[in-house]
Every structure is written in C-alpha cells, then in structure tokens.
C-alpha cells in the first residue's frame, strides 16, 4: 500500500518548515516508526518517523528551503508496487491528518478559502476590534478569512493576515529594498547571512508586537543584599549527589522567577492574557524565561512556578536551558506562559526595556547587580541593587495594576523570606 509522507505541523505558529537532514536515501527500505528526516522549526529540530513499511522515494523539492506544511516530501511504496518519481505537492487536510508524525502529531493547516474580493468592509462580519486593527494596518477585511462564528473576522485573524503580509512581501518591493540596502555598502565589505526560521520568526513576532500591542513601562530598584546572603547560605547547605557535586546551585534569576510567580498570585488582575472580546485570567503562574542561543533566543516556560521550591525551579530551569541550546525543546515546553523574564545582568547591562511576546501581557527586564552607596538614616551605606523594568500590555493591564505587580515583586525580592511563607 502506497503511503505519502507529508511535512507535518509541529508548532502552532508554523506555516512552513525546513528539512534539516534526511536519515534515509532514495530507494532505501524503511520500517514504520523509523526516523526518516529531521524537521527544523524556529524552536527545535524534531525527528519525523516513517508512517509505513516499504521502499521510500524522496520528492523532488527543487532545492526549496522553506517547505509549506502539508507538502508531500516522500512516498513509501509497498512490496510489488512500482516506484515512481515524486514531485512536491500539497495533500488534502483529511489525508494529512491521517498521516502519523513523531512526538507531536498535528494536522496541517487546511488551505484557506478564496478572499472575498469586491466586497466593502461595511458588509463583512467582523468584531469592532478587528475592524479597528485592520483599518490601522491598512488591510481590507474582504481579503481576510474569518475564524469566528459564521465566518466572523476576529482580531486574531487580522494579526495573522498582517504577519503573513510581513512574512511575504512582494518580490518587486523586496528586490528594491534589498538592492537599496546593499548599495549603501562597498561590495565585498560585508558577509550576507540568510535568515533562518528562528530569526525570521523573531523578526515577525516582535515587529507585530511593537506595532499592535500598546506597551508601557514601569521601573523599580531593588536592594538584594539579603537575597544574596540567603542564596549563599542555601547553596552552602545543598545536599550532595552521589558524585559529591551539589544537588543545586541557586541563581539570582531563580529567586526572581519565584518572586514573579508569587506576585502574579498576589495581584491576579495582572496574571492575564488579552484575547478577542475577553481577558483570560490565569489560575497558575507559568513563567517564560528568555534563554539566549546562537542566532536567537528561546523562552521555555516554568509551569506553576508559584508552587515550586527554589531548588526545583533551579533544576528545571537548567534542564530547560540545556534543551533549548540543543534545540530539543518540545512545543509544550515553550508555548503559552502568563508572563516572561529577560535577564541581561550577566552582560553588565544595568537597565533595559523588553518587548512583550504575545499572548503574554507582561515581561520583566532584569539588569545587573551593582554596588551603590544609598542613604540610610542620613548616612551613606554600600548596597547591592538591581533595576527591574516591567513592560505591560495596556489592553489587559492598567497602570495601577502593573505598579502593584512590580511593587509585589520588589517586596519579595528584598525580603526573600516572604517566598517561604
């Protein structure tokens, strides 16, 4: 029985993928469940397994790097079947959904319906927010496919359409822009580094965030001498592993993760996500933590951080960071999250403002620990301080709510014993 192998959707934001490596050659005999190729997303590289037994014939992809989800990339022919050349083609959603994929099965995106050309915005069903966002972005509602009830266009549809427009500029405009940029520099004075999936996704998502999410920023300076003393004491009493190494080594960032998680529980109005026509108030504090890797960054999520001990957070964060750097994170390990933390203190950066990564409504930027003289009872006292800057999505978090959240974070960091209550 002939079985088509398609490029599967392994990430909710994924519309194309890159086959980074084939584990089989054209004409090889494969067994069901055998890894046959690696698919690279902006977050991870995942092995895809053969959906059947037989002889595999690889599709002629014409050297394409970015391959559309649902594309047939190979065909497995059963015993006695005639092996034929395979050209890349998209399969129907029903066939794609029936094809097993490794670890994170998901049906490919069905092809969208044709845009509603020749209609006016007034005659199209859309939410008021979607209409406003489309007008601000210069998009025609008639060219947007609605995903709401009875085809109604919602804000997420407008954002997706806008992201697609950013991702796929017209070839003519792209050529003019590229030529104009290159012309400003002497030929041979630069090396051109093509976008990979990660860099492209970062550019699209953060551009969209700054254009569509109304940011505001709040800053506070925290004195962390007590925190550093408690950290040193806890690390000094860590139990030993069988190899005599400490079972944990707490970082300042581990305390900040815990503090933010608890603060979100204390200020539940800030533990929210903006959605079309609703605010989602979360029960847990799932904290994303930015991890720098070569060529970009990942934001793995520590789930229910408010209920975990500092040592558990530390161990979990080290494991997630290692998996992120090896590009082995699974989608469930980086998707979602109620809020995020970005720490550049290790680079000596004293203060900065971070861009919110939707759908999260807040992100905390953490600067370096700096020794300063501060006045205490009229006398200069040397203290170690860090500056925190909280970025908030004003659609979901008002100024007073953001201020209360930052105040709570500061109180917990300056008096870490409160985290143990």
N, C-alpha and C positions, 0 to 999 in steps of 0.2 A: 504494500500500500504506500503510495506516494504521500510524503508529509512535507509541507512547506515550513521553513524556518524563517520567522519574521524578526525584525528588530523590535523588541518589546519596550513598553513604557515602564521604567523602573523608578521614576521620580514624578511627583505630581505636577511639577512645573516643566516637565520635559516635552519638547516637541520634536527634537532631533537628537541623535546620538552619534558617537564615534566608535567604530570597531577598532580598538587599540591593538588587538592581537588575535590571530587565528591559532587555535591549538590543533587543527587538522588541515590536511591538504586536499586539494581537489581529487576526488576519486577514492578517498580513504573509506574504509568500513568503520562505521560508528555504532555504538550501543546507546540505547536510551539512558539518559542520565549522565552521559559522558560530557565533560566540559568541551565545548567546541569553539567558543570565542569569548573574548572579554569586551564588554561594552563600557565605555567611559562616559560619565556624566560630569557635570561641574562639581560634584561632591565626592564621587567614588568610582572605582573600577570594579565591575562585578562580572563573575563568570556566568555564562549562559549555557545551559545544558541541552543536549540533543533530545528532541521530543519523540524520537522513534529510532528503530534499528534499520540499518541498510547502508547503501553507498551514497556518500554526500557529494553533491555537485554545487560548487560555490557560484553565486550570481556574479555577473559582470556589472560592477558598480561604477564603471567608468572613472575610477580614481577619486570618487566623491569622498569627502571627509565627513561633512555633516549629512547624515542619512535620516530621512523622515521616519517617524515612528510608523510601524505597520508595513514597512518595506520588506519584501521577500529578499533575504540575503543568501539563502541556500535552499536546496531541495534534497530530501533524503528519499532515495528510490529503494523499494523493497526488492527481495530476491526475484530474479527473472524479468524485472521491469527494465525498459530501455532508458538509459541515461541520456538526457538531452541537455543542451545548453540552456542556461537560465539567465534571463535578463531581470534587472531590478524592477520590481513593480509593487504597488501597494495592494494589500489584501483587504477584503471587506471586514468590517468590525466583528462580524459573527465568527469568521474564520480565525481572525487574530485572537479573539478572546478564548478560543478553544485550544490555542497552542500553549503548552506549559512553558514557563520560564523559571529561572533559578531564583530561589530565596524570596523574591518579592514579586509575585505574579501580579500582573495588571493588564487589563485590556487596553489596546491602543486607542487613541482618540479617534472617534468616527469622523469622516470627512464632513466639514460644515456645509450647511445649506447655502445656496447661492445668495449673495447680498440682495437686499430689497432695493434695487435701483429704481430711480424715477419717483420715489415717494418723498413726501415732506416730513420733517421732524414732527410736526404737529399731529400727523396722522398715525404715528407709531407709538405702540405701548411702551412706556419707559417710566422708571421712577423719577421723581424730581431731582434727586441727587445725580442720577445717571445723565439726565438732560444737562444739568449744570456742568458736570465734568466733561461731557462731550463738547459743549459749547466752548469751555475754556481750552480744550485741547485742539479745537478746530476740526473735530470729527463729525461726519454726517451719521446720524442714527440709522439711516437707511442702509449703511454699509456695515452695521454691527449686528451680529446674531445674538438674540436674547436667550438667556438660560433660565429666566424666571417663569412663573406660572403663565401658561398660554403664550409662551414666547416673549414675555415682557423683558425688556432690557434693564439690567441692574448695574450698579456701579462696577462690580467685578468684571462685567462684560466690556465696559468702556476701558478699564485699566488693561485688560488683556489685549484689546484692539490697539491701544496705544503702545503697549510693549511690543506687539507684532510690528507696528509701524517703525519703532526704533530699531528693531532687530533686522528688518529687511527694507532698507532704504532703496529707492530706485537706483538701478545700475548707473544711469546717467549722472545723477547727483553724487553718488558715491565716487565715481571716477573723477568728477570735477573737484570734489573736496579733497580726495587723496592726492591728486596732481598738484593742487594748490598748496597743500601742506608740504609735500616733498620738495616743491620748487623753492621753498624758503631756505633750504639747507643744501650745502655743497654736496654734489654726488660723491659717494664713497666715504662721506664723513659720518655715516650712521649705519647701524645694523637693523634691519627690519625684522621684528619678532611678531609673527602672526598671532592673532587671538586664538586661545584655546577655549574650550567650553566654559571653564571656570571664570576666566577673565571676561568673557562676553556676558555671562550671566550676572556677574558683579556689576558691570557697567550698566546693564539694562535695569536691574532691580533698584540700584541706588539712585540712578537718574530718575526713574519713575517715582521713587520715594521722595526725593527732594522737590519734584515738580507737583506731586499730588498730596503729600502729607504736610499739613501745617505744623512745622516744628516750633517749639520754644524751648529755652534752655535755662536751667537753674544750677547754680554752683554753691558749694559749701566746702569749707576747710575743716578737716578732722585731725585731731591730735591722737596719735596712735601709740604713744609710749606704753600705755597699759596693755594694749593688744600685743605689742611686740614682746613684752615681758611674759605674758601668758603663753604666747606661741612658743617662746624659748623653753618655758617650763614644761609644756605638754610634749614638745619634741624630745626633751630630755628624759621623759618618763615613758616613751613609746616602747611597747613590748618588742622583743626581738624575734625575727623569723628564724627558721632552722639554720639558715646560713649566717646567722648573727647580725644581719642587717636590720635596721629599724623597720617596724611594721608600717610606719607612716612618717612623713615629714611635712608638717602643715606649712602652707604658704600664706602670705597676707591675702592673696586672692581667694583662698578657701574661706577665710573669715568674711570677706566681702560678699561672696556668693550666699553664705548663710544669712548674713545681715540683710541682704536684699530680699531673700526669700521670706524671712520673718516679717520684714517691713511691709511687704505686699499683703501679708495676712493681717497686719495691724491696720493697714489702710486699704481695705478691699475695693474701694472706689477706683484705685489705681491699678488693681490686678485685672485689667480689662483688655479687650480687643475690639476695634471698630469693625463692624460688619454692616452690610447694607440694611438700613432701616432698623438697626438694633445694636446694642452694646452687649458683648459677651463678657460676663463677669465670671472669672475662673475660680474654682474651689481650691486648686493646688497652686503652688509656686514652682512652675517649670522654668528654670533659668538657663538661657543660652549663654555660652561663653566663647568669645571670639578666639580662635587659635590660628596664628599665622603659619602658613606653609609656603613652600616655594611656588611663586606665581599667583598667590592669592590668600584666601583665608576660608576657614570653615567655622561654623557656630554649633558645635554639639550641645545638646540640652541635658542638664541635670534635672531629672524629673522629681517632683515633690521634694525639693531641696529643704523646705521648711521642716520636714520630719526626719531628716538625716543628721547624723552626728558629723562633726568637723572631720573626723578621721575617715568616715565613709565618703564624704564629699571629696576629700583629698585623693583617696584611692580611685574613685570613679572618674574624677577629672583627669588624672594621669593616664588612665586606660583610654578614655575618650580622645585625649590629645594625641596619644601614640597612634591610635587607629586613624585619626584624622590625617596625621602626617604621612601615614602609609596609604592613604586614600582607601581605607577599608571600612568606612562608616556605612551603615545601612540607613535608608531613608528615615526609618523610625527613630534613629538616633540624632537627627539634626532637624527634622521638621517640627513645626509648631513652636512652642515656647511662649510664655507670657511676657517675658522681659529679657533683656540681654545685658551683658557686661563686656566692655572692651578696656583692657588694661595695657597701657603703653609705658607704664612706670619703669619697666626694666630697660627701656631705651633712654631714660633720662628726661622724658617729656613730662613737664610739670603740670600742664593743663591743656585739654583739648575738648572739642565737641564732636560726638559721634553721630552718624546718620542712622535713623531708625530703620530696621529691617522688617517691613510688613510681613505678617499681620501683627507683629508685636507693637505695643503702644509706647514703650519706654526703652531706653538704653542708657546705661550708666558708664561714663568715661572716667577711668581711674588714672591719675597722674602718679609721678614718682614720689617716694617718701623723701622729704627734705628737712634737714635740721634748721630751725629758725629760733631766734630769740623772740619770745612772746611776753607781754606784760602780765605779771601775776602779783596782785596787791601792790602795784606800783613799781615792782622790781622786774628786770629782765630775766627770764628763765628759758634755758635752752629746751626746745621741744621738737619732736619729730612729727611732721604733719604731711598729709596728702590732700590734694584738691580733687573733689568729685564734681562732675558736671552731668546732670540728668537731662537728657533730651526727651521731650514728651510730644505725643501726637495730640494736638489740641482738639481734634474731633472727639476724642474719647476721654482725655484727661484735662481737666481745667487747671488753671494756675495754682489755686489754693490746694487742690488735691495733690498736684505734683510737689508743691512745697512741703505738704505734710508727709509725703513719702520720703523725700530727701531728709527731712528732719528726723524721721524714724530711723533711717539708715545711719545717719550721723550718730544718733544716740546709742545704737547698738555697737557701732564700731568703736566709739570712745569708751564704752563700758561693756566689754565682751561677756562679762558675767551674766548679763541680761539674756544672752543667747542660750544659756543653760537652764533658764527658769522653766 
